[in-house]
Structure formats: C-alpha cells, structure tokens
C-alpha cells in the first residue's frame, strides 16, 4: 500500500517540482509528473535505507518534492547535454 501512496504523492510532487523549477523541460508536463513519481519512490527508498522510514512507510510530501526536484534537475542536465552533442 505504501508503494501506491508513493505514486500518488509523486504525482503531486511532480506538479510542485514543475512549479518550483520553471522553464522549458525537454519532456513536457507528463514527463515531469513521471519524474515526480520517480522522486517519491527515490525518497521512499533513500528514507528506508537511512532508517528514516519503516518498511511499511512511504516518504512524506516534502521528501517526495525534494526527490522530484533532484530528479528533474538531473534530467534537465542530461537532456541539455544530449541536445548540444
């Protein structure tokens, strides 16, 4: 159930990450939401690995937003370099 919760939170986190990091994204709004889901899952995984969350807990909204912003930033770096090559 926590995996589904992380996905739902990730959808919202992707939207917030897009608002926090304005500008043109190479993938558009849908890719940003998918990156938000990835950020929520990353935050959940990292939190469990560091002992912040139990096995039945998912990352909170703030953790998911931080994960989504991090993944969105890395995505922009990777896609920006890819376009210049």
DAHUWO-V73309 format. One record per helix or strand. SS is the DSSP state (a for helix, b for strand). FROM is the first residue (numbers start at 1). TO is the last residue. If there is no record, write none. Layout:
SS/FROM/TO  SS/FROM/TO
This chain:
a/2/20  a/28/49  a/61/84
